[in-house]
Amino acid sequence: MMLLIAENATDIVPPVNYSLVPPWMIFVASLLALTIIGLAIWYGRKLFQKDKPVPTPRECALAALSEIEKDVERINPYQFSIRVSDILRRYVMEQFDLPMTRQTSVEFLNVIGSAASFGDEEKALLADFLNRCDLIKFARYEATPSDSRLLLDEARQFVKGGALVTA
């Protein structure tokens, strides 16, 4: 009897594919959907992300001067005068598009003398600042931290655009 059942039994039939959509179309549609979602997220973040304002040369110079003010007592006045002078020269170069970093103080003051963008107070303040820096850097004047603070005050006042107020 067992033999009879075995003869009538058919082999196991493979699974029937009931999907009306081929598998490659499902893969392509998934890839396309994920790409669209990714692009939407990327553009959404870019759209809602606020642009950081680019600081002006004046803001950069004032920030650098505030940062160096912390070291006015610790840094050798010679090194301090070089650093403050570099900050001021970079500011003038970026703000007024003048090649101050490669010129001597005398050359630069000659260029400033004919520039319309500087007032008489600014020219005098810059001339005094550069003369003090040159005195410290080249004449090896024995400067003190109070001289460094005066240089810092002159540089800050020049960047702010006014005459130095002395108390």
MDAnalysis code that builds the backbone (N, CA, C; Angstrom):
import MDAnalysis as mda
import numpy as np

u = mda.Universe.empty(501, n_residues=167, atom_resindex=np.repeat(np.arange(167), 3), trajectory=True)
u.add_TopologyAttr("name", ["N", "CA", "C"] * 167)
u.add_TopologyAttr("resid", np.arange(1, 168))
u.add_TopologyAttr("resname", ["MET", "MET", "LEU", "LEU", "ILE", "ALA", "GLU", "ASN", "ALA", "THR", "ASP", "ILE", "VAL", "PRO", "PRO", "VAL", "ASN", "TYR", "SER", "LEU", "VAL", "PRO", "PRO", "TRP", "MET", "ILE", "PHE", "VAL", "ALA", "SER", "LEU", "LEU", "ALA", "LEU", "THR", "ILE", "ILE", "GLY", "LEU", "ALA", "ILE", "TRP", "TYR", "GLY", "ARG", "LYS", "LEU", "PHE", "GLN", "LYS", "ASP", "LYS", "PRO", "VAL", "PRO", "THR", "PRO", "ARG", "GLU", "CYS", "ALA", "LEU", "ALA", "ALA", "LEU", "SER", "GLU", "ILE", "GLU", "LYS", "ASP", "VAL", "GLU", "ARG", "ILE", "ASN", "PRO", "TYR", "GLN", "PHE", "SER", "ILE", "ARG", "VAL", "SER", "ASP", "ILE", "LEU", "ARG", "ARG", "TYR", "VAL", "MET", "GLU", "GLN", "PHE", "ASP", "LEU", "PRO", "MET", "THR", "ARG", "GLN", "THR", "SER", "VAL", "GLU", "PHE", "LEU", "ASN", "VAL", "ILE", "GLY", "SER", "ALA", "ALA", "SER", "PHE", "GLY", "ASP", "GLU", "GLU", "LYS", "ALA", "LEU", "LEU", "ALA", "ASP", "PHE", "LEU", "ASN", "ARG", "CYS", "ASP", "LEU", "ILE", "LYS", "PHE", "ALA", "ARG", "TYR", "GLU", "ALA", "THR", "PRO", "SER", "ASP", "SER", "ARG", "LEU", "LEU", "LEU", "ASP", "GLU", "ALA", "ARG", "GLN", "PHE", "VAL", "LYS", "GLY", "GLY", "ALA", "LEU", "VAL", "THR", "ALA"])
u.atoms.positions = np.array([
    [0.794, -1.159, 0.000],
    [0.000, 0.000, 0.000],
    [0.864, 1.262, 0.000],
    [1.893, 1.204, 0.658],
    [2.812, 2.311, 0.723],
    [3.408, 2.582, -0.651],
    [3.603, 1.553, -1.330],
    [4.186, 1.658, -2.635],
    [3.214, 2.353, -3.593],
    [1.963, 2.084, -3.435],
    [0.949, 2.666, -4.285],
    [0.835, 4.171, -4.043],
    [0.921, 4.605, -2.825],
    [0.851, 6.038, -2.503],
    [2.078, 6.749, -3.064],
    [3.230, 6.126, -2.991],
    [4.449, 6.731, -3.493],
    [4.394, 6.896, -4.995],
    [3.732, 5.993, -5.701],
    [3.666, 6.108, -7.145],
    [2.716, 7.224, -7.561],
    [1.684, 7.463, -6.809],
    [0.708, 8.487, -7.165],
    [1.160, 9.893, -6.723],
    [2.060, 10.000, -5.800],
    [2.498, 11.295, -5.298],
    [3.373, 11.997, -6.343],
    [3.149, 13.234, -6.534],
    [3.976, 14.009, -7.457],
    [5.062, 14.728, -6.670],
    [6.054, 15.146, -7.391],
    [7.174, 15.847, -6.763],
    [6.718, 17.221, -6.243],
    [7.453, 17.779, -5.311],
    [7.114, 19.082, -4.726],
    [7.271, 20.143, -5.813],
    [6.291, 20.975, -5.907],
    [6.277, 22.017, -6.925],
    [7.020, 23.241, -6.378],
    [7.884, 23.925, -7.212],
    [8.575, 25.132, -6.732],
    [7.579, 26.254, -6.466],
    [8.002, 27.263, -5.648],
    [7.079, 28.358, -5.335],
    [6.694, 29.127, -6.601],
    [5.502, 29.607, -6.609],
    [4.988, 30.357, -7.745],
    [5.269, 31.838, -7.484],
    [5.792, 32.547, -8.475],
    [6.064, 33.970, -8.366],
    [4.769, 34.723, -8.610],
    [4.209, 35.299, -7.562],
    [2.946, 36.005, -7.681],
    [3.144, 37.503, -7.946],
    [4.382, 37.992, -7.941],
    [4.659, 39.416, -8.127],
    [4.436, 39.797, -9.574],
    [3.738, 40.878, -9.776],
    [3.507, 41.378, -11.124],
    [4.642, 42.301, -11.576],
    [5.507, 42.728, -10.611],
    [6.622, 43.631, -10.905],
    [7.915, 42.836, -10.787],
    [8.791, 42.934, -11.813],
    [10.052, 42.200, -11.736],
    [10.937, 42.742, -10.599],
    [11.811, 41.900, -10.027],
    [12.669, 42.337, -8.909],
    [13.593, 43.498, -9.265],
    [14.091, 43.576, -10.471],
    [14.995, 44.671, -10.833],
    [14.274, 46.016, -10.801],
    [12.962, 46.005, -11.108],
    [12.213, 47.266, -11.042],
    [12.023, 47.727, -9.595],
    [11.871, 46.790, -8.691],
    [11.767, 47.132, -7.272],
    [13.083, 47.730, -6.788],
    [14.212, 47.152, -7.212],
    [15.532, 47.669, -6.830],
    [15.737, 49.080, -7.365],
    [15.428, 49.306, -8.635],
    [15.604, 50.631, -9.246],
    [14.689, 51.649, -8.578],
    [13.459, 51.282, -8.309],
    [12.524, 52.211, -7.659],
    [12.991, 52.555, -6.244],
    [13.518, 51.576, -5.517],
    [14.034, 51.839, -4.166],
    [15.229, 52.772, -4.221],
    [16.120, 52.521, -5.167],
    [17.293, 53.378, -5.314],
    [16.886, 54.803, -5.664],
    [15.959, 54.942, -6.571],
    [15.476, 56.265, -6.969],
    [14.800, 56.976, -5.792],
    [13.986, 56.263, -5.030],
    [13.306, 56.868, -3.874],
    [14.312, 57.314, -2.822],
    [15.316, 56.488, -2.547],
    [16.328, 56.866, -1.558],
    [17.142, 58.066, -2.039],
    [17.429, 58.132, -3.322],
    [18.160, 59.278, -3.867],
    [17.352, 60.560, -3.728],
    [16.076, 60.493, -4.029],
    [15.218, 61.681, -3.915],
    [15.102, 62.120, -2.455],
    [14.943, 61.182, -1.555],
    [14.870, 61.520, -0.125],
    [16.182, 62.146, 0.341],
    [17.318, 61.589, -0.074],
    [18.629, 62.136, 0.305],
    [18.825, 63.544, -0.209],
    [18.457, 63.782, -1.477],
    [18.576, 65.128, -2.035],
    [17.651, 66.116, -1.333],
    [16.459, 65.682, -0.993],
    [15.520, 66.560, -0.283],
    [16.073, 66.943, 1.085],
    [16.646, 65.997, 1.781],
    [17.241, 66.298, 3.096],
    [18.425, 67.243, 2.927],
    [19.275, 66.998, 1.935],
    [20.461, 67.843, 1.720],
    [20.053, 69.269, 1.377],
    [19.116, 69.444, 0.450],
    [18.668, 70.790, 0.099],
    [17.924, 71.451, 1.248],
    [17.152, 70.672, 1.990],
    [16.440, 71.229, 3.139],
    [17.391, 71.756, 4.196],
    [18.440, 70.998, 4.475],
    [19.424, 71.471, 5.469],
    [20.147, 72.705, 4.961],
    [20.468, 72.708, 3.672],
    [21.169, 73.854, 3.099],
    [20.275, 75.092, 3.082],
    [18.988, 74.890, 2.829],
    [18.043, 75.999, 2.774],
    [17.822, 76.620, 4.145],
    [17.707, 75.784, 5.165],
    [17.413, 76.289, 6.512],
    [18.661, 76.628, 7.314],
    [19.820, 76.291, 6.797],
    [21.060, 76.605, 7.505],
    [21.399, 78.069, 7.254],
    [21.605, 78.799, 8.315],
    [21.922, 80.213, 8.189],
    [23.372, 80.377, 7.779],
    [23.589, 81.295, 6.852],
    [24.955, 81.592, 6.441],
    [25.625, 82.412, 7.532],
    [26.831, 82.003, 7.867],
    [27.576, 82.754, 8.868],
    [28.118, 84.012, 8.205],
    [27.908, 85.156, 8.829],
    [28.408, 86.383, 8.223],
    [29.935, 86.403, 8.239],
    [30.493, 86.877, 7.153],
    [31.942, 86.975, 7.044],
    [32.365, 88.237, 7.795],
    [33.272, 88.103, 8.755],
    [33.680, 89.303, 9.505],
    [34.439, 90.280, 8.607],
    [34.220, 91.543, 8.862],
    [34.911, 92.579, 8.097],
    [36.364, 92.651, 8.554],
    [37.220, 93.278, 7.745],
    [38.611, 93.449, 8.185],
    [38.715, 94.200, 9.515],
    [37.821, 95.147, 9.730],
    [37.825, 95.909, 10.995],
    [37.514, 94.990, 12.173],
    [36.508, 94.141, 12.013],
    [36.148, 93.208, 13.088],
    [37.279, 92.211, 13.355],
    [37.905, 91.745, 12.290],
    [39.032, 90.811, 12.456],
    [40.185, 91.472, 13.197],
    [40.494, 92.711, 12.811],
    [41.602, 93.420, 13.445],
    [41.297, 93.710, 14.915],
    [40.084, 94.141, 15.211],
    [39.725, 94.411, 16.609],
    [39.757, 93.136, 17.445],
    [39.335, 92.027, 16.864],
    [39.390, 90.751, 17.587],
    [40.841, 90.339, 17.837],
    [41.699, 90.517, 16.842],
    [43.115, 90.168, 17.012],
    [43.775, 91.073, 18.047],
    [43.423, 92.354, 18.049],
    [43.981, 93.273, 19.044],
    [43.487, 92.932, 20.446],
    [42.244, 92.542, 20.574],
    [41.724, 92.121, 21.887],
    [42.424, 90.860, 22.369],
    [42.714, 89.966, 21.440],
    [43.398, 88.721, 21.792],
    [44.834, 88.997, 22.256],
    [45.516, 89.891, 21.584],
    [46.910, 90.169, 21.948],
    [46.995, 91.027, 23.214],
    [45.904, 91.709, 23.548],
    [45.894, 92.543, 24.752],
    [46.140, 91.701, 26.003],
    [45.729, 90.441, 25.956],
    [45.938, 89.550, 27.102],
    [47.419, 89.322, 27.375],
    [48.242, 89.469, 26.344],
    [49.678, 89.180, 26.462],
    [50.537, 90.430, 26.597],
    [49.924, 91.580, 26.784],
    [50.692, 92.825, 26.794],
    [51.758, 92.853, 27.892],
    [51.488, 92.235, 29.018],
    [52.448, 92.230, 30.127],
    [53.469, 91.104, 30.008],
    [53.084, 90.021, 29.314],
    [53.956, 88.844, 29.258],
    [54.941, 88.863, 28.091],
    [54.573, 89.509, 26.994],
    [55.421, 89.480, 25.793],
    [56.454, 90.602, 25.863],
    [57.635, 90.287, 25.409],
    [58.697, 91.269, 25.260],
    [58.170, 92.415, 24.386],
    [58.378, 93.692, 24.772],
    [57.863, 94.821, 23.986],
    [58.319, 94.808, 22.524],
    [59.500, 94.297, 22.267],
    [59.981, 94.198, 20.889],
    [59.077, 93.249, 20.089],
    [58.819, 92.056, 20.629],
    [57.943, 91.089, 19.957],
    [56.503, 91.613, 19.875],
    [56.077, 92.290, 20.935],
    [54.724, 92.830, 20.955],
    [54.545, 93.870, 19.855],
    [55.536, 94.728, 19.673],
    [55.424, 95.760, 18.634],
    [55.363, 95.133, 17.249],
    [56.075, 94.050, 17.046],
    [56.028, 93.365, 15.751],
    [54.631, 92.783, 15.520],
    [54.077, 92.153, 16.533],
    [52.755, 91.532, 16.380],
    [51.658, 92.570, 16.160],
    [51.698, 93.656, 16.919],
    [50.684, 94.699, 16.746],
    [50.827, 95.355, 15.376],
    [52.056, 95.587, 14.980],
    [52.305, 96.178, 13.661],
    [51.797, 95.268, 12.548],
    [51.988, 93.974, 12.680],
    [51.494, 93.026, 11.676],
    [49.972, 93.053, 11.595],
    [49.318, 93.129, 12.744],
    [47.858, 93.183, 12.760],
    [47.369, 94.442, 12.057],
    [47.990, 95.576, 12.366],
    [47.561, 96.835, 11.769],
    [47.861, 96.857, 10.274],
    [49.014, 96.364, 9.882],
    [49.365, 96.324, 8.453],
    [48.399, 95.422, 7.680],
    [48.048, 94.276, 8.240],
    [47.099, 93.376, 7.577],
    [45.729, 94.054, 7.451],
    [45.331, 94.777, 8.505],
    [44.055, 95.491, 8.459],
    [44.043, 96.512, 7.333],
    [45.085, 97.323, 7.235],
    [45.130, 98.353, 6.201],
    [45.151, 97.711, 4.813],
    [45.879, 96.619, 4.682],
    [45.954, 95.940, 3.396],
    [44.568, 95.408, 2.986],
    [43.836, 94.802, 3.918],
    [42.533, 94.224, 3.592],
    [41.434, 95.283, 3.475],
    [41.466, 96.283, 4.330],
    [40.403, 97.286, 4.354],
    [40.537, 98.297, 3.213],
    [41.746, 98.747, 2.959],
    [41.953, 99.825, 1.998],
    [42.670, 99.373, 0.732],
    [42.991, 98.085, 0.649],
    [43.651, 97.512, -0.521],
    [44.972, 98.229, -0.821],
    [45.743, 98.445, 0.223],
    [47.059, 99.059, 0.079],
    [48.135, 98.036, 0.437],
    [49.203, 97.963, -0.338],
    [50.250, 96.955, -0.080],
    [51.170, 97.362, 1.058],
    [50.637, 97.396, 2.254],
    [51.413, 97.886, 3.390],
    [52.379, 96.847, 3.952],
    [52.152, 95.578, 3.701],
    [52.985, 94.554, 4.326],
    [54.386, 94.503, 3.748],
    [54.593, 94.994, 2.557],
    [55.910, 94.922, 1.917],
    [56.638, 96.264, 1.898],
    [56.038, 97.288, 2.435],
    [56.637, 98.614, 2.398],
    [57.225, 98.992, 3.752],
    [58.217, 99.859, 3.685],
    [58.738, 100.408, 4.931],
    [57.739, 101.435, 5.444],
    [57.940, 101.857, 6.665],
    [57.027, 102.841, 7.256],
    [57.042, 104.143, 6.472],
    [58.209, 104.586, 6.057],
    [58.327, 105.846, 5.317],
    [57.612, 105.738, 3.974],
    [57.799, 104.619, 3.268],
    [57.127, 104.434, 1.984],
    [55.618, 104.424, 2.159],
    [55.181, 103.744, 3.195],
    [53.751, 103.667, 3.406],
    [53.166, 105.021, 3.779],
    [53.845, 105.772, 4.614],
    [53.338, 107.100, 5.000],
    [53.277, 108.027, 3.791],
    [54.186, 107.859, 2.840],
    [54.127, 108.659, 1.608],
    [52.893, 108.301, 0.790],
    [52.566, 107.028, 0.730],
    [51.364, 106.607, 0.000],
    [50.114, 107.104, 0.710],
    [50.098, 107.015, 2.024],
    [48.939, 107.457, 2.807],
    [48.737, 108.965, 2.674],
    [49.831, 109.697, 2.556],
    [49.730, 111.150, 2.459],
    [48.870, 111.599, 1.299],
    [48.863, 110.842, 0.218],
    [48.072, 111.229, -0.948],
    [46.745, 110.482, -1.034],
    [46.475, 109.578, -0.113],
    [45.231, 108.796, -0.152],
    [44.077, 109.612, 0.412],
    [42.969, 109.582, -0.298],
    [41.794, 110.351, 0.135],
    [40.988, 109.615, 1.199],
    [41.230, 108.336, 1.356],
    [40.421, 107.557, 2.299],
    [40.854, 107.740, 3.747],
    [41.913, 108.500, 3.987],
    [42.399, 108.732, 5.344],
    [42.289, 110.212, 5.679],
    [41.764, 110.486, 6.877],
    [41.698, 111.857, 7.350],
    [43.026, 112.264, 7.990],
    [43.150, 113.538, 8.319],
    [44.392, 114.044, 8.911],
    [44.667, 113.385, 10.265],
    [43.609, 113.182, 11.070],
    [43.793, 112.547, 12.382],
    [44.298, 111.114, 12.228],
    [43.727, 110.401, 11.254],
    [44.151, 109.017, 11.025],
    [45.587, 108.955, 10.528],
    [45.948, 109.886, 9.644],
    [47.326, 109.928, 9.130],
    [48.311, 110.207, 10.260],
    [47.960, 111.162, 11.128],
    [48.841, 111.496, 12.247],
    [48.943, 110.329, 13.222],
    [47.830, 109.683, 13.499],
    [47.818, 108.535, 14.404],
    [48.644, 107.387, 13.842],
    [48.494, 107.127, 12.556],
    [49.258, 106.061, 11.920],
    [50.747, 106.406, 11.880],
    [51.083, 107.654, 11.603],
    [52.493, 108.065, 11.578],
    [53.110, 107.901, 12.963],
    [52.391, 108.302, 14.005],
    [52.905, 108.156, 15.367],
    [53.078, 106.676, 15.724],
    [52.087, 105.859, 15.354],
    [52.170, 104.425, 15.624],
    [53.389, 103.811, 14.936],
    [53.553, 104.091, 13.649],
    [54.667, 103.506, 12.899],
    [56.019, 104.002, 13.416],
    [56.089, 105.270, 13.806],
    [57.344, 105.795, 14.370],
    [57.693, 105.104, 15.686],
    [56.686, 104.870, 16.526],
    [56.939, 104.161, 17.790],
    [57.391, 102.726, 17.535],
    [56.733, 102.076, 16.586],
    [57.123, 100.693, 16.249],
    [58.551, 100.648, 15.716],
    [58.880, 101.578, 14.828],
    [60.236, 101.602, 14.270],
    [61.272, 101.885, 15.347],
    [60.913, 102.760, 16.273],
    [61.825, 103.077, 17.374],
    [62.110, 101.824, 18.202],
    [61.079, 101.044, 18.474],
    [61.255, 99.818, 19.272],
    [61.967, 98.746, 18.462],
    [61.564, 98.581, 17.201],
    [62.107, 97.479, 16.402],
    [63.522, 97.743, 15.889],
    [63.781, 98.946, 15.392],
    [65.049, 99.178, 14.714],
    [66.059, 99.969, 15.533],
    [65.582, 100.885, 16.366],
    [66.510, 101.663, 17.189],
    [66.768, 100.976, 18.524],
    [66.120, 99.857, 18.750],
    [66.275, 99.064, 19.980],
    [66.006, 99.901, 21.233],
    [64.963, 100.737, 21.151],
    [64.522, 101.518, 22.298],
    [64.095, 100.550, 23.389],
    [64.497, 100.808, 24.609],
    [64.147, 99.954, 25.746],
    [62.703, 100.247, 26.151],
    [61.792, 99.583, 25.502],
    [60.369, 99.813, 25.744],
    [59.907, 99.056, 26.979],
    [58.830, 99.542, 27.543],
    [58.216, 98.919, 28.720],
    [56.822, 98.427, 28.344],
    [56.196, 97.670, 29.226],
    [54.814, 97.259, 28.942],
    [53.859, 98.436, 28.744],
    [54.146, 99.573, 29.375],
    [53.280, 100.742, 29.152],
    [53.431, 101.257, 27.720],
    [54.642, 101.149, 27.148],
    [54.829, 101.500, 25.733],
    [54.045, 100.533, 24.837],
    [54.049, 99.274, 25.223],
    [53.283, 98.287, 24.454],
    [51.796, 98.589, 24.524],
    [51.331, 98.977, 25.705],
    [49.909, 99.309, 25.850],
    [49.552, 100.542, 25.021],
    [50.460, 101.513, 24.950],
    [50.211, 102.705, 24.131],
    [50.130, 102.326, 22.645],
    [51.020, 101.452, 22.210],
    [50.957, 100.976, 20.827],
    [49.617, 100.289, 20.554],
    [49.198, 99.467, 21.478],
    [47.932, 98.755, 21.337],
    [46.766, 99.733, 21.265],
    [46.779, 100.735, 22.121],
    [45.703, 101.732, 22.121],
    [45.678, 102.512, 20.809],
    [46.854, 102.881, 20.300],
    [46.909, 103.607, 19.030],
    [46.412, 102.738, 17.882],
    [46.815, 101.492, 17.875],
    [46.373, 100.586, 16.815],
    [44.858, 100.404, 16.871],
    [44.327, 100.193, 18.062],
    [42.880, 100.010, 18.212],
    [42.129, 101.267, 17.789],
    [42.641, 102.422, 18.171],
    [41.971, 103.663, 17.813],
    [42.012, 103.907, 16.307],
    [43.138, 103.545, 15.668],
    [43.219, 103.691, 14.223],
    [42.206, 102.792, 13.526],
    [42.093, 101.570, 13.998],
    [41.162, 100.614, 13.396],
    [39.721, 101.097, 13.595],
    [39.430, 101.680, 14.748],
    [38.089, 102.193, 15.012],
    [37.812, 103.447, 14.194],
    [38.876, 104.149, 13.788],
    [38.710, 105.305, 12.924],
    [38.571, 106.625, 13.647],
    [39.436, 106.930, 14.569],
    [39.365, 108.200, 15.268],
    [40.675, 108.574, 15.889],
    [40.702, 109.710, 16.522],
    [41.903, 110.199, 17.180],
    [42.034, 109.541, 18.553],
    [43.247, 109.411, 19.000],
    [43.518, 108.807, 20.299],
    [43.109, 109.779, 21.396],
    [42.343, 109.283, 22.333],
    [41.897, 110.087, 23.456],
    [42.847, 109.807, 24.617],
    [43.526, 110.829, 25.087],
    [44.448, 110.663, 26.197],
    [43.817, 111.231, 27.451],
    [44.018, 110.539, 28.524],
    [43.418, 110.989, 29.794],
    [44.440, 111.718, 30.615],
])
